[in-house]
Amino acid sequence: MSEGDAGVSRTPDVDLVHGLRIDDPKALKELIDTLWSTLVAFAHRILGGAGDPEGTVQMTFARLWARRRDLDDTGSLRSLLYTMVRNACLDELRRQRRQDRILAEDLHPPPPKTPYEDVQGAELHRLAAAAVARLPNRRREVFRLVREENLSYKEVAQVLNLSTQTVANHMSLAMADLRTSLRPYLSQEHDSPAREHELHSHQEEMDA
């Protein structure tokens, strides 16, 4: 335990929250001095080389200060800050991946879909979303971070404090559940060629 961490143990969070609520900059400074380096390291593990860990943590402390009057003195400031940093990192990763997708689409625009394909794609998306919603909580959380937030297994493991193998196990179980839920829809033999191609594409994405 570092000297800074020992200081937090001696000072209850309720006192720090009270200090923040009355606009005491010393309370904010104590938090920054104690948690800055560990939060930056945490942000770096999530972002890798994709962002600015120090800038993310600095913005997190600024947001904490901005909402200081609404802080709950029954909670843990440390947990709150870790959650805020994690969410900020995920937002940054989403933003960068969105930019990458837009750039890729600009360079290689996909062929336009027919109205029929749009309707069938929307139907499959609705069924898949319902199947995901039925997954057990942790399995669903892992699936969404991997497939919807585009995080790697290693990144998900860091965010959820799991081993990479545990993340892989959750994904395997999630994919098995989704295949079972969607099998009646995916196995219809009378689909048009366009729909059949789209359904196989969705299944290949799930198998990836």
C-alpha positions in Angstrom: 0.0 0.0 0.0 1.3 3.4 -1.0 1.6 6.3 1.4 -1.2 8.0 -0.5 -3.5 5.0 -0.2 -2.8 4.8 3.5 -3.9 8.4 3.7 -7.2 7.6 2.1 -7.7 4.8 4.6 -7.2 7.1 7.5 -9.6 9.7 6.0 -13.2 8.4 5.5 -14.8 9.2 2.2 -17.6 11.0 4.0 -15.1 13.7 5.1 -13.7 14.0 1.5 -17.3 14.3 0.1 -18.1 16.9 2.7 -15.0 18.9 1.7 -15.9 18.7 -1.9 -19.5 19.8 -1.2 -18.3 22.9 0.5 -15.9 23.8 -2.3 -12.7 22.9 -0.4 -9.9 22.5 -2.9 -7.9 20.6 -0.4 -10.3 17.7 -0.6 -9.9 17.6 -4.4 -6.1 17.8 -4.1 -6.0 14.9 -1.7 -7.9 12.8 -4.1 -5.7 13.8 -7.0 -2.5 13.2 -5.1 -3.7 9.8 -3.9 -5.3 8.4 -7.0 -3.8 10.2 -10.0 -1.0 7.7 -10.9 -3.2 4.6 -10.4 -6.1 6.1 -12.4 -3.7 7.1 -15.3 -2.3 3.5 -15.3 -5.9 2.1 -15.4 -6.8 4.4 -18.3 -3.6 3.5 -20.1 -4.5 -0.3 -19.8 -7.9 0.4 -21.4 -6.9 2.8 -24.1 -3.6 1.3 -25.0 -2.1 3.6 -27.5 -5.5 4.9 -28.7 -5.9 7.9 -26.4 -4.5 10.2 -23.8 -4.7 8.6 -20.3 -3.6 11.7 -18.5 -6.1 13.9 -20.3 -8.8 11.4 -19.6 -8.1 11.4 -15.9 -7.8 15.1 -15.8 -11.2 15.5 -17.4 -12.6 12.9 -14.9 -11.5 15.0 -11.9 -12.9 18.1 -13.6 -16.3 16.3 -14.0 -16.2 15.1 -10.4 -15.6 18.7 -9.2 -18.4 19.9 -11.4 -20.9 17.5 -9.8 -19.5 17.8 -6.3 -22.7 19.1 -4.8 -24.5 15.9 -5.9 -22.0 13.4 -4.4 -23.3 10.6 -2.2 -21.4 10.3 1.1 -22.5 6.7 1.5 -20.5 5.5 -1.6 -16.8 5.1 -2.4 -15.1 8.0 -4.2 -12.4 5.6 -5.4 -15.0 3.3 -7.0 -16.8 6.3 -8.5 -13.6 7.6 -10.0 -12.6 4.3 -11.5 -16.1 4.0 -13.0 -15.9 7.5 -14.4 -12.5 6.9 -15.9 -13.6 3.5 -17.4 -16.6 5.1 -19.0 -14.6 8.0 -20.4 -12.1 5.5 -21.9 -14.9 3.5 -23.5 -16.4 6.7 -24.9 -13.0 7.6 -26.4 -12.6 4.1 -27.9 -16.1 4.3 -29.4 -15.4 7.7 -30.9 -12.1 6.5 -32.5 -13.6 3.3 -33.8 -16.6 5.3 -35.2 -14.1 7.6 -37.0 -12.2 4.5 -38.4 -15.5 3.0 -39.7 -16.5 6.3 -41.4 -13.1 6.6 -43.0 -13.2 3.0 -44.2 -16.7 3.5 -45.6 -15.6 6.6 -47.4 -12.7 4.7 -49.0 -14.8 1.6 -49.8 -18.5 2.5 -49.8 -20.7 -0.6 -49.5 -23.2 -1.3 -52.4 -26.7 0.2 -51.6 -29.2 -2.3 -50.2 -32.5 -3.0 -51.8 -35.7 -2.1 -49.8 -36.3 -5.9 -49.3 -32.8 -6.3 -47.7 -33.4 -3.3 -45.4 -36.7 -4.8 -44.1 -35.1 -8.2 -43.6 -32.0 -6.7 -42.0 -34.2 -4.8 -39.5 -36.1 -7.9 -38.6 -33.0 -9.9 -37.9 -31.5 -7.0 -35.9 -34.7 -7.0 -33.7 -34.6 -10.7 -33.1 -30.9 -10.6 -32.3 -31.3 -7.7 -29.9 -34.1 -9.6 -28.1 -31.9 -12.7 -27.9 -29.0 -10.6 -26.5 -31.3 -9.1 -23.9 -32.2 -12.6 -22.6 -28.6 -13.5 -21.9 -27.5 -13.7 -18.3 -26.2 -10.4 -16.9 -22.4 -10.9 -17.0 -22.6 -12.8 -20.3 -24.6 -10.0 -21.9 -22.2 -7.4 -20.5 -19.2 -9.2 -22.0 -21.0 -9.7 -25.3 -21.9 -6.1 -25.7 -18.5 -4.8 -24.8 -16.9 -7.1 -27.4 -19.5 -6.9 -30.2 -21.1 -3.5 -29.7 -18.2 -1.5 -28.2 -15.6 -3.4 -30.3 -13.3 -4.0 -27.4 -10.8 -6.9 -27.5 -11.0 -9.7 -25.0 -8.0 -8.3 -23.2 -9.6 -4.8 -23.0 -12.9 -6.3 -21.7 -10.9 -8.3 -19.1 -9.3 -5.1 -17.9 -12.6 -3.2 -17.7 -14.5 -6.0 -15.9 -11.5 -7.2 -13.8 -11.8 -10.7 -15.3 -9.2 -13.0 -16.8 -9.0 -13.1 -20.6 -10.0 -16.8 -20.6 -13.1 -16.0 -18.5 -14.1 -13.3 -21.1 -13.6 -15.9 -23.9 -15.7 -18.4 -22.0 -18.5 -15.9 -21.6 -18.4 -15.1 -25.3 -18.5 -18.8 -26.3 -21.5 -19.3 -24.1 -23.2 -16.1 -25.4 -22.6 -17.2 -29.0 -24.1 -20.7 -28.3 -27.1 -19.1 -26.7 -27.6 -16.7 -29.7 -27.3 -19.5 -32.2 -29.9 -21.5 -30.4 -32.3 -18.5 -30.2 -31.8 -17.6 -33.9 -31.6 -21.1 -35.4 -35.3 -21.2 -36.5 -34.9 -17.9 -38.3 -31.5 -18.7 -39.8 -32.5 -22.2 -41.0 -35.4 -21.3 -43.1 -34.9 -22.8 -46.5 -37.2 -20.6 -48.6 -35.2 -17.4 -48.2 -34.4 -15.3 -51.2 -30.7 -15.3 -52.3 -30.3 -11.8 -51.0 -31.7 -12.7 -47.7 -29.8 -15.9 -47.5 -26.6 -14.0 -48.1 -27.4 -11.5 -45.4 -28.3 -14.1 -42.9 -25.0 -16.0 -43.5 -23.2 -12.7 -43.1 -24.8 -12.1 -39.7 -23.9 -15.7 -38.7 -20.3 -15.2 -39.8 -20.1 -12.0 -37.8 -21.3 -14.0 -34.7 -18.7 -16.7 -35.4 -15.9 -14.2 -35.7 
